Amino acid sequence: MKLLLIAGFADSLLQFRGPLMEALQDAKIEVHVAAPGLGVDSPMRSQLEAKGIAAHDIALRRTGMNPVADLACLLSLWRLMRRIRPEIVLGYTIKPVIYGSLAAWVARVPRRYALITGLGYAFQGQHDASFGRRVVRAVVQKLYALGLRNTHKVFFQNPDDEALFRTLRIIRDHSATQVVNGSGVDIAAFAPVPLPGTPHFLLIGRLLGDKGVREYAEAAALLRQRHPHAVFSLAGWIDENPDAIAQDELDTWVRDGTLHYHGRLSDVRPAIAACAVYVLPSYREGTPRTVLEAMAMGRAIVTTDAPGCRETVVHGKNGYLVKVRSATELAEALERLIESPALIAEMGATSRQMAEQRYDVHKVNAAMLRGMGIPSHDGADWQPYGQGALRSSNTGNT
């Protein structure tokens, strides 16, 4: 049996879907992947092929809404499917989901699935969005509805995204869906390490306004006045996105000493090991991978009471939830941890426990395979979304 996995960014294949592909291979599935940037000279293609995975380059632009380019992407995918004849297609991120699902339907692929890993720029700012963002949102919603109409199941990484898709009628009432616990984390590779002796905070991600980078910088500036020994680190890159942080903003934060900037990291573990608390003030996520990695390494988490983020924190147990867009609440939560170092250790231990219970990548992948009707011997004790984790009736803001 062949499965075609479609991605919008080649580098995400091994980083985010490597364990899933291994689980598929263990289930005797012949794995093919398609993404832009997988030409014959691509290092990523060589890495994939070394693992026995067939790689295919496709004409897909991850950003932008050029109808000619998107039609070329659709045709590229259709031709690929007609050539390799997969029995199963699974796409993740916006364009692979939309155009991969459409191409799979036209190519009569027997089993068609989609994984919604987050909603991105088009769905942010529901109440105060600019005219341009509202237009993008309307177009994306229509395309999503068209692409998902003939899928056999849609996987979501948090219940809020699933509920929103039903409310907006992007998916129909009778459509099959399943919520899984994010992409999971390799709890062996991301093992607990000792905490540093100083209050060191870290945010990793694409440098976007919607990731809460500006709120993080504002909170850091406030706290450094009262706690000059505290360190605030930032890692990531300026992405091709209308909401991207400007280079001069970043330069100002670094020049003023507000943030220590580490650039884009190929391995985030040393940065997480150096921090005491992981911070993600995002406006919305699928399930943030970096938060899961920090949890597995035994770090307290401060994130927002927002879809995808709130699922990773039991307020007051393994971290704090703060109001979206509130640099003040964020600073208050961080200051509470600066003044209570013992609490950082307690929360970090609870984070590790939650990662083991809920977010072990083998359990998550077992749930995905079962959802696609593929037998799996891994993760026999996997728990459905929301079960087996620590719970609190109070997940309000700080």
C-alpha positions as CSV (number, residue, x, y, z in Angstrom):
1,M,0.0,0.0,0.0
2,K,1.3,3.5,-0.9
3,L,0.7,6.7,1.1
4,L,1.4,10.2,-0.3
5,L,2.2,12.8,2.3
6,I,2.0,16.4,1.0
7,A,3.7,19.3,2.7
8,G,4.2,23.0,2.0
9,F,7.7,23.2,3.4
10,A,10.2,20.4,2.7
11,D,12.2,21.0,5.9
12,S,9.2,20.2,8.0
13,L,9.0,16.6,6.7
14,L,11.6,15.0,8.9
15,Q,11.5,17.6,11.7
16,F,7.7,17.4,12.3
17,R,6.5,14.2,10.5
18,G,9.6,12.0,10.7
19,P,8.2,9.7,13.5
20,L,4.9,9.5,11.6
21,M,6.6,8.3,8.5
22,E,8.6,5.8,10.5
23,A,5.4,4.5,12.0
24,L,3.8,4.2,8.5
25,Q,6.9,2.3,7.3
26,D,6.7,0.0,10.4
27,A,3.1,-0.7,9.3
28,K,4.4,-1.9,5.9
29,I,3.2,1.3,4.0
30,E,5.3,2.5,1.1
31,V,5.7,6.2,1.9
32,H,5.9,8.9,-0.7
33,V,6.3,12.6,0.1
34,A,5.6,15.7,-2.0
35,A,6.8,19.2,-1.3
36,P,8.4,22.2,-3.1
37,G,12.2,22.2,-2.9
38,L,12.7,18.4,-3.3
39,G,14.5,18.5,-6.6
40,V,17.3,16.1,-7.5
41,D,20.0,18.2,-5.9
42,S,18.0,18.8,-2.6
43,P,19.8,17.7,0.6
44,M,16.4,17.0,2.1
45,R,15.5,14.6,-0.8
46,S,18.8,12.7,-0.1
47,Q,17.9,12.4,3.6
48,L,14.4,11.1,2.8
49,E,15.6,8.7,0.2
50,A,18.2,7.4,2.6
51,K,15.3,6.4,4.9
52,G,13.5,4.6,2.1
53,I,11.0,7.4,1.4
54,A,10.3,8.4,-2.2
55,A,10.5,12.2,-2.6
56,H,8.7,14.3,-5.2
57,D,9.2,17.9,-6.1
58,I,6.0,19.9,-6.8
59,A,5.1,23.4,-8.0
60,L,3.7,24.9,-4.8
61,R,4.2,28.4,-3.4
62,R,3.7,28.2,0.4
63,T,2.5,31.8,0.6
64,G,0.5,34.1,-1.7
65,M,-2.7,33.7,-3.6
66,N,-1.8,33.7,-7.2
67,P,-4.5,31.7,-9.0
68,V,-2.2,30.7,-11.9
69,A,0.4,29.4,-9.6
70,D,-2.2,27.6,-7.5
71,L,-3.7,25.9,-10.5
72,A,-0.2,24.8,-11.5
73,C,0.2,23.3,-8.0
74,L,-3.2,21.4,-8.4
75,L,-2.1,20.0,-11.8
76,S,1.3,19.0,-10.5
77,L,-0.3,17.1,-7.7
78,W,-2.9,15.4,-9.9
79,R,-0.2,14.3,-12.4
80,L,1.9,12.9,-9.5
81,M,-1.0,10.9,-8.1
82,R,-1.9,9.5,-11.5
83,R,1.7,8.4,-11.9
84,I,2.4,6.8,-8.5
85,R,-1.2,5.7,-7.7
86,P,-1.3,6.0,-3.9
87,E,-4.1,4.3,-2.0
88,I,-3.9,7.0,0.7
89,V,-3.2,10.8,0.6
90,L,-2.6,13.0,3.6
91,G,-1.9,16.7,3.4
92,Y,-1.0,19.2,6.1
93,T,-0.9,23.0,6.1
94,I,-3.2,25.1,4.1
95,K,-2.3,24.6,0.4
96,P,-1.4,20.9,0.7
97,V,-4.7,20.3,2.4
98,I,-6.8,22.3,-0.1
99,Y,-5.0,21.3,-3.4
100,G,-3.9,17.9,-2.2
101,S,-7.4,16.9,-1.3
102,L,-8.9,18.3,-4.5
103,A,-6.2,16.5,-6.6
104,A,-6.8,13.3,-4.7
105,W,-10.5,13.4,-5.4
106,V,-10.1,14.1,-9.1
107,A,-7.4,11.4,-9.3
108,R,-9.8,9.0,-7.5
109,V,-7.4,8.2,-4.7
110,P,-9.4,5.7,-2.5
111,R,-8.7,7.2,0.9
112,R,-8.2,10.9,1.4
113,Y,-7.3,12.6,4.7
114,A,-6.3,16.1,5.9
115,L,-4.4,17.3,9.0
116,I,-5.2,20.8,10.2
117,T,-2.0,21.8,12.1
118,G,-3.1,25.5,12.7
119,L,-5.2,28.1,11.0
120,G,-2.6,30.8,10.3
121,Y,-2.8,34.3,9.2
122,A,-6.2,34.2,7.5
123,F,-8.0,33.2,10.7
124,Q,-6.3,35.6,13.1
125,G,-7.9,38.8,14.3
126,Q,-11.5,37.7,13.9
127,H,-12.9,40.9,15.4
128,D,-10.5,43.6,14.3
129,A,-9.1,42.3,11.1
130,S,-8.1,44.6,8.2
131,F,-10.1,44.6,5.0
132,G,-7.3,42.7,3.3
133,R,-7.3,40.0,6.0
134,R,-11.1,39.6,5.8
135,V,-10.8,39.1,2.0
136,V,-8.1,36.5,2.5
137,R,-10.1,34.8,5.2
138,A,-13.2,34.5,3.0
139,V,-11.3,33.1,0.1
140,V,-9.4,30.6,2.3
141,Q,-12.7,29.4,3.9
142,K,-14.3,28.8,0.5
143,L,-11.2,26.9,-0.7
144,Y,-11.0,24.9,2.5
145,A,-14.7,23.9,2.2
146,L,-14.1,22.9,-1.4
147,G,-11.0,20.9,-0.7
148,L,-12.4,19.1,2.4
149,R,-15.8,18.3,1.0
150,N,-14.7,14.9,-0.3
151,T,-12.1,13.8,2.3
152,H,-12.8,10.8,4.4
153,K,-11.6,12.3,7.6
154,V,-10.1,15.6,8.8
155,F,-7.7,15.5,11.8
156,F,-7.4,18.5,14.1
157,Q,-4.9,19.3,16.7
158,N,-7.2,21.0,19.1
159,P,-11.0,21.0,19.7
160,D,-11.4,24.8,19.1
161,D,-10.2,24.5,15.5
162,E,-12.6,21.6,14.9
163,A,-15.5,23.6,16.4
164,L,-14.7,26.7,14.3
165,F,-14.6,24.7,11.1
166,R,-18.1,23.3,11.9
167,T,-19.4,26.7,12.9
168,L,-18.2,28.3,9.7
169,R,-19.6,25.3,7.7
170,I,-16.2,24.6,6.3
171,I,-16.9,21.0,7.1
172,R,-20.3,19.5,7.1
173,D,-22.2,18.2,10.1
174,H,-21.8,14.6,9.0
175,S,-18.1,14.9,8.1
176,A,-15.8,12.6,10.0
177,T,-13.2,14.4,12.2
178,Q,-10.8,13.4,14.9
179,V,-8.8,15.5,17.4
180,V,-5.3,14.3,18.1
181,N,-2.8,15.6,20.6
182,G,-0.8,17.8,18.3
183,S,2.2,16.3,16.4
184,G,3.5,14.8,19.6
185,V,7.1,14.9,20.9
186,D,9.9,12.4,21.1
187,I,10.2,12.2,24.9
188,A,13.4,10.3,24.7
189,A,15.1,12.8,22.4
190,F,13.8,15.8,24.4
191,A,14.8,14.5,27.8
192,P,14.7,16.6,31.0
193,V,17.8,18.6,31.9
194,P,18.8,20.6,35.0
195,L,17.5,24.1,35.3
196,P,19.8,27.1,35.0
197,G,20.6,29.1,38.0
198,T,19.2,32.4,36.7
199,P,15.6,33.3,35.5
200,H,16.1,32.8,31.8
201,F,13.0,33.0,29.5
202,L,12.8,31.8,25.9
203,L,10.5,32.1,22.9
204,I,11.1,30.1,19.7
205,G,9.1,30.6,16.5
206,R,8.6,32.4,13.3
207,L,8.9,36.2,14.0
208,L,5.2,37.1,13.5
209,G,3.0,39.5,15.3
210,D,0.4,36.7,15.8
211,K,3.0,34.7,17.7
212,G,3.0,37.4,20.4
213,V,6.6,38.4,19.8
214,R,5.8,42.1,20.4
215,E,4.1,41.3,23.7
216,Y,7.1,39.3,24.7
217,A,9.4,42.1,24.0
218,E,7.2,44.6,25.8
219,A,7.0,42.3,28.9
220,A,10.8,41.8,28.8
221,A,11.4,45.6,28.7
222,L,9.2,46.1,31.7
223,L,10.8,43.3,33.8
224,R,14.4,44.2,33.0
225,Q,13.9,47.5,34.8
226,R,13.0,45.6,38.0
227,H,14.9,42.4,37.5
228,P,18.1,43.2,35.5
229,H,19.5,39.7,36.1
230,A,16.6,38.1,34.1
231,V,17.4,37.0,30.6
232,F,14.9,37.0,27.7
233,S,15.9,35.0,24.6
234,L,14.3,34.9,21.2
235,A,15.0,32.3,18.4
236,G,13.4,32.2,15.0
237,W,13.3,33.9,11.7
238,I,11.4,36.6,9.8
239,D,9.0,34.7,7.6
240,E,7.3,35.6,4.3
241,N,4.1,36.7,5.9
242,P,2.0,39.9,6.0
243,D,2.2,39.8,9.7
244,A,6.0,39.4,9.9
245,I,8.0,41.4,12.5
246,A,10.0,44.1,10.7
247,Q,13.8,43.8,10.7
248,D,14.2,47.2,12.3
249,E,11.9,46.2,15.2
250,L,14.1,43.2,15.9
251,D,17.3,45.2,15.6
252,T,15.9,47.7,18.1
253,W,15.1,45.0,20.7
254,V,18.6,43.5,20.3
255,R,20.4,46.8,20.4
256,D,18.6,47.9,23.5
257,G,19.4,44.7,25.2
258,T,15.7,43.8,25.7
259,L,16.1,40.5,23.9
260,H,19.0,38.1,23.2
261,Y,18.5,36.9,19.6
262,H,19.7,33.5,18.5
263,G,18.5,33.4,15.0
264,R,17.1,30.3,13.4
265,L,18.1,27.1,15.2
266,S,18.6,23.7,13.6
267,D,18.4,22.1,17.0
268,V,16.3,23.8,19.7
269,R,17.4,21.5,22.6
270,P,20.5,23.6,23.7
271,A,18.3,26.7,23.8
272,I,15.6,25.0,25.8
273,A,18.2,23.5,28.1
274,A,19.6,27.0,28.8
275,C,16.2,28.5,29.7
276,A,14.1,28.1,32.9
277,V,10.7,29.0,31.5
278,Y,9.4,28.7,28.0
279,V,7.1,31.5,26.8
280,L,4.7,31.5,23.8
281,P,2.2,34.5,23.8
282,S,0.6,33.3,20.5
283,Y,-2.8,34.4,19.4
284,R,-3.8,31.0,18.1
285,E,-2.0,27.6,17.4
286,G,-2.8,24.1,16.3
287,T,-0.8,22.6,19.1
288,P,2.6,24.4,19.4
289,R,5.4,22.0,18.8
290,T,8.0,24.1,20.7
291,V,5.8,24.1,23.8
292,L,5.6,20.3,23.7
293,E,9.4,20.1,23.4
294,A,9.9,22.4,26.3
295,M,7.4,20.5,28.4
296,A,9.3,17.2,27.6
297,M,12.5,18.8,28.8
298,G,10.9,19.8,32.1
299,R,10.2,23.5,31.6
300,A,7.5,25.6,33.1
301,I,5.3,27.1,30.4
302,V,3.7,30.6,30.1
303,T,1.3,30.8,27.2
304,T,-2.0,32.3,26.2
305,D,-5.5,31.2,27.0
306,A,-6.0,30.8,23.2
307,P,-7.0,27.8,21.0
308,G,-4.2,25.3,20.8
309,C,-2.1,27.0,23.5
310,R,-4.5,26.5,26.4
311,E,-4.5,22.7,26.0
312,T,-0.8,22.5,26.9
313,V,-1.1,24.2,30.3
314,V,-3.1,23.4,33.5
315,H,-3.1,26.9,35.0
316,G,-1.1,27.0,38.1
317,K,0.2,23.4,37.7
318,N,2.7,23.4,34.9
319,G,2.6,27.1,34.1
320,Y,0.3,30.0,33.6
321,L,-2.2,31.0,31.0
322,V,-2.5,34.8,30.2
323,K,-4.8,36.9,28.2
324,V,-4.1,37.2,24.5
325,R,-2.4,40.5,23.5
326,S,-1.7,41.5,27.1
327,A,1.9,42.3,27.7
328,T,0.9,43.4,31.2
329,E,-0.5,40.0,32.2
330,L,2.4,38.3,30.5
331,A,4.9,40.3,32.6
332,E,2.9,39.6,35.8
333,A,3.1,35.8,35.2
334,L,6.8,36.0,34.4
335,E,7.6,38.1,37.4
336,R,5.7,35.6,39.6
337,L,8.2,32.9,38.4
338,I,11.2,35.2,38.8
339,E,10.3,35.7,42.4
340,S,9.4,32.0,43.0
341,P,12.3,29.8,41.6
342,A,11.1,26.7,43.5
343,L,7.8,27.0,41.6
344,I,9.7,26.8,38.3
345,A,11.1,23.4,39.2
346,E,7.7,22.1,40.4
347,M,6.0,23.3,37.2
348,G,8.7,21.9,35.0
349,A,8.3,18.4,36.6
350,T,4.6,18.5,36.0
351,S,5.2,19.6,32.4
352,R,7.4,16.5,31.8
353,Q,4.7,14.3,33.4
354,M,2.0,15.8,31.0
355,A,4.3,15.2,28.0
356,E,4.7,11.6,28.9
357,Q,1.0,11.1,29.5
358,R,-0.5,13.0,26.6
359,Y,2.0,14.0,24.0
360,D,4.3,11.1,23.5
361,V,4.8,11.0,19.7
362,H,4.3,7.2,19.5
363,K,0.9,7.5,21.1
364,V,-0.1,10.4,18.9
365,N,1.0,8.6,15.7
366,A,-0.8,5.4,16.8
367,A,-4.0,7.5,17.1
368,M,-3.4,8.9,13.6
369,L,-2.8,5.5,12.0
370,R,-5.9,4.1,13.7
371,G,-7.9,7.1,12.4
372,M,-6.8,6.2,8.9
373,G,-7.6,2.5,9.3
374,I,-3.9,1.5,9.4
375,P,-3.0,-1.2,12.0
376,S,-0.3,-0.1,14.4
377,H,1.6,-1.9,17.1
378,D,3.0,1.3,18.7
379,G,1.2,3.3,21.4
380,A,-1.2,0.5,22.4
381,D,-2.0,2.5,25.5
382,W,-2.6,5.8,23.7
383,Q,-5.2,8.1,25.2
384,P,-7.8,10.1,23.1
385,Y,-7.6,13.8,23.3
386,G,-8.1,15.3,26.7
387,Q,-7.9,12.0,28.7
388,G,-5.3,11.0,31.2
389,A,-3.8,14.5,31.6
390,L,-3.8,16.7,34.6
391,R,-7.0,18.7,34.8
392,S,-8.0,21.9,36.6
393,S,-11.4,23.5,36.8
394,N,-9.7,26.9,36.8
395,T,-7.8,27.6,33.6
396,G,-8.4,31.3,33.7
397,N,-6.0,34.1,33.2
398,T,-3.4,35.3,35.7
